Each structure stands twice: as C-alpha cells, then as structure tokens.
Amino acid sequence: MTELQVQQILSAHLPGVDGLCTGCRWWWARLAPYPCYQADWACRWRARVGTRRFLDGPA
C-alpha cells in the first residue's frame, strides 16, 4: 500500500452524523460503526509507518 491509497481510504470512510461509517454505507450499503475496519486499518498503517520512520532515524 502507498500513502495515496491509505489517504483515499481515510477520505472515503468518515464518521457520519449518526456515528456510522459513510464510506461503508455508500460503497457496500453496510451499516458499520465508525471507525470501521478499513478506517481502523488505515490509521494503524499510518502509525506503523510513522513509528518506523522515527525509529530508523534520518536516512
């Protein structure tokens, strides 16, 4: 996965006013609470990348 793909996931899977994921409702007509699996995964991916960059130090 690339940062662009992760950004696309996070931009589509946002919390709605009712607390449900708007991306899941729009793409799959699925009522999923926010954060859904896709948004949760994308946030964890970003955290892992940021931690890895911090621990590796300047290249």
Backbone as ProteinMPNN parsed JSONL, in Angstrom:
{"seq_chain_A": "MTELQVQQILSAHLPGVDGLCTGCRWWWARLAPYPCYQADWACRWRARVGTRRFLDGPA", "coords_chain_A": {"N_chain_A": [[0.837, -1.17, 0.0], [0.362, 2.276, -0.58], [0.935, 5.678, 0.538], [-0.88, 7.347, -0.747], [-3.002, 5.597, -1.41], [-3.849, 4.878, 1.152], [-4.657, 7.379, 2.079], [-6.845, 7.788, 0.374], [-8.605, 5.823, 1.306], [-9.049, 6.757, 3.921], [-10.231, 9.191, 3.346], [-12.648, 8.475, 2.279], [-13.923, 6.891, 4.179], [-15.471, 8.14, 6.587], [-16.763, 9.478, 9.697], [-20.279, 9.542, 10.086], [-23.132, 11.677, 10.823], [-24.704, 10.122, 12.407], [-22.961, 8.422, 13.629], [-22.132, 6.288, 12.157], [-20.159, 4.702, 9.595], [-19.591, 6.519, 6.716], [-18.431, 5.789, 4.29], [-18.632, 2.969, 4.175], [-21.388, 2.71, 4.099], [-21.972, 4.015, 1.696], [-20.429, 2.627, -0.274], [-20.952, -0.166, 0.13], [-23.498, -0.416, 1.126], [-23.664, -0.98, 3.799], [-24.209, -0.956, 7.232], [-22.011, 0.153, 9.322], [-20.312, 0.75, 12.341], [-18.418, 3.71, 13.064], [-15.013, 3.889, 14.031], [-14.688, 2.01, 11.099], [-13.557, -1.208, 9.853], [-11.842, -0.673, 7.68], [-11.096, 2.059, 8.005], [-9.912, 1.889, 10.524], [-7.782, 0.123, 9.987], [-6.315, 1.695, 8.125], [-5.538, 3.868, 9.724], [-3.923, 2.532, 11.584], [-1.923, 1.637, 9.836], [-0.734, 4.037, 9.022], [0.275, 4.851, 11.51], [2.163, 2.826, 12.02], [3.971, 3.292, 9.916], [4.849, 5.884, 10.538], [6.041, 5.417, 13.051], [8.052, 3.62, 12.315], [9.629, 5.271, 10.656], [10.487, 7.125, 12.57], [11.961, 5.502, 14.352], [13.956, 4.504, 12.671], [15.404, 6.741, 12.068], [17.055, 9.63, 10.53], [17.525, 9.277, 7.048]], "CA_chain_A": [[0.0, 0.0, 0.0], [1.07, 3.551, -0.588], [0.283, 6.731, 1.308], [-2.028, 7.82, -1.527], [-4.095, 4.642, -1.245], [-4.33, 4.999, 2.526], [-5.386, 8.648, 2.127], [-8.124, 7.589, -0.295], [-9.454, 5.062, 2.227], [-9.444, 7.626, 5.023], [-11.106, 10.265, 2.874], [-13.968, 7.912, 1.975], [-14.507, 6.288, 5.383], [-15.577, 9.191, 7.588], [-17.926, 9.291, 10.564], [-21.49, 10.278, 9.744], [-23.78, 12.328, 11.965], [-25.3, 9.076, 13.226], [-21.903, 7.59, 14.187], [-21.835, 5.182, 11.258], [-19.178, 4.995, 8.553], [-20.233, 6.939, 5.47], [-17.852, 5.026, 3.177], [-19.234, 1.625, 4.138], [-22.781, 2.853, 3.675], [-22.008, 4.419, 0.297], [-19.859, 1.605, -1.153], [-21.495, -1.517, 0.273], [-24.806, -0.352, 1.784], [-23.454, -1.694, 5.054], [-24.216, -0.082, 8.397], [-20.867, -0.185, 10.166], [-19.951, 1.858, 13.223], [-17.116, 4.328, 12.807], [-14.226, 3.575, 12.855], [-14.895, 0.691, 10.503], [-12.313, -1.956, 9.697], [-10.974, -0.012, 6.712], [-10.537, 3.263, 8.623], [-9.034, 1.436, 11.603], [-6.577, -0.412, 9.358], [-5.552, 2.788, 7.536], [-4.918, 4.62, 10.824], [-2.823, 1.718, 12.109], [-0.861, 1.621, 8.828], [-0.037, 5.32, 9.152], [1.02, 4.852, 12.77], [3.33, 1.956, 11.857], [4.926, 3.959, 9.037], [5.444, 6.979, 11.296], [6.927, 4.846, 14.068], [9.221, 3.063, 11.632], [10.48, 6.403, 10.242], [11.079, 7.702, 13.767], [12.964, 4.598, 14.89], [15.064, 4.361, 11.728], [16.172, 7.982, 12.059], [17.226, 10.247, 9.214], [18.146, 8.379, 6.056]], "C_chain_A": [[0.887, 1.241, 0.0], [0.297, 4.569, 0.237], [-0.945, 7.265, 0.575], [-3.229, 6.893, -1.354], [-4.696, 4.719, 0.155], [-5.132, 6.288, 2.676], [-6.759, 8.524, 1.466], [-9.093, 6.816, 0.595], [-9.955, 5.971, 3.337], [-10.367, 8.757, 4.577], [-12.511, 9.756, 2.558], [-14.676, 7.406, 3.229], [-14.444, 7.293, 6.523], [-16.773, 8.927, 8.491], [-19.104, 10.13, 10.102], [-22.092, 10.901, 10.997], [-24.406, 11.309, 12.908], [-24.265, 8.135, 13.837], [-21.542, 6.393, 13.336], [-20.862, 5.629, 10.18], [-19.881, 5.345, 7.243], [-19.705, 6.164, 4.269], [-18.452, 3.645, 3.046], [-20.676, 1.69, 3.654], [-22.855, 3.15, 2.182], [-21.526, 3.304, -0.627], [-20.601, 0.281, -1.09], [-22.881, -1.562, 0.874], [-24.775, -1.134, 3.094], [-23.449, -0.695, 6.204], [-23.121, -0.539, 9.353], [-20.548, 1.006, 11.062], [-18.578, 2.412, 12.856], [-16.279, 4.245, 14.068], [-14.475, 2.148, 12.386], [-13.539, 0.001, 10.346], [-11.336, -1.258, 8.749], [-10.317, 1.224, 7.322], [-9.57, 2.888, 9.74], [-7.716, 0.918, 11.039], [-5.707, 0.715, 8.811], [-4.866, 3.631, 8.61], [-3.746, 3.847, 11.428], [-1.656, 1.668, 11.136], [-0.041, 2.894, 8.924], [0.802, 5.373, 10.424], [2.278, 3.986, 12.665], [4.391, 2.627, 11.005], [5.62, 5.095, 9.785], [6.408, 6.492, 12.362], [8.194, 4.302, 13.441], [10.164, 4.184, 11.196], [11.183, 7.026, 11.437], [12.204, 6.82, 14.295], [14.159, 4.428, 13.972], [15.937, 5.6, 11.688], [16.314, 8.534, 10.65], [17.983, 9.316, 8.265], [19.355, 9.013, 5.414]], "O_chain_A": [[2.006, 1.235, 0.514], [-0.86, 4.343, 0.592], [-1.946, 7.599, 1.209], [-4.353, 7.363, -1.173], [-5.913, 4.635, 0.319], [-6.175, 6.294, 3.33], [-7.732, 9.1, 1.953], [-10.283, 7.129, 0.628], [-11.143, 5.964, 3.662], [-11.196, 9.226, 5.357], [-13.464, 10.535, 2.57], [-15.9, 7.487, 3.325], [-13.503, 7.302, 7.317], [-17.702, 8.224, 8.094], [-18.94, 11.303, 9.765], [-21.607, 10.672, 12.105], [-24.617, 11.602, 14.085], [-24.63, 7.158, 14.491], [-20.73, 5.564, 13.747], [-20.762, 6.821, 9.89], [-20.673, 4.556, 6.726], [-20.453, 5.907, 3.325], [-18.75, 3.193, 1.941], [-21.127, 0.832, 2.895], [-23.703, 2.599, 1.48], [-22.147, 3.054, -1.661], [-20.859, -0.337, -2.123], [-23.404, -2.65, 1.115], [-25.718, -1.843, 3.446], [-22.746, 0.314, 6.141], [-23.295, -1.502, 10.099], [-20.517, 2.144, 10.595], [-17.696, 1.683, 12.401], [-16.819, 4.523, 15.139], [-14.473, 1.206, 13.179], [-12.5, 0.575, 10.675], [-10.13, -1.255, 8.996], [-9.111, 1.418, 7.174], [-8.518, 3.512, 9.883], [-6.649, 1.241, 11.56], [-4.492, 0.704, 9.006], [-3.728, 4.061, 8.421], [-2.707, 4.426, 11.745], [-0.503, 1.659, 11.567], [1.19, 2.852, 8.909], [1.921, 5.887, 10.41], [3.337, 4.366, 13.163], [5.579, 2.55, 11.318], [6.837, 5.255, 9.683], [7.471, 7.082, 12.559], [9.288, 4.497, 13.971], [11.379, 4.057, 11.35], [12.346, 7.415, 11.337], [13.275, 7.317, 14.645], [15.275, 4.225, 14.45], [17.105, 5.515, 11.309], [15.767, 7.982, 9.695], [18.953, 8.661, 8.649], [19.994, 8.398, 4.56]]}, "name": "protein", "num_of_chains": 1, "seq": "MTELQVQQILSAHLPGVDGLCTGCRWWWARLAPYPCYQADWACRWRARVGTRRFLDGPA"}
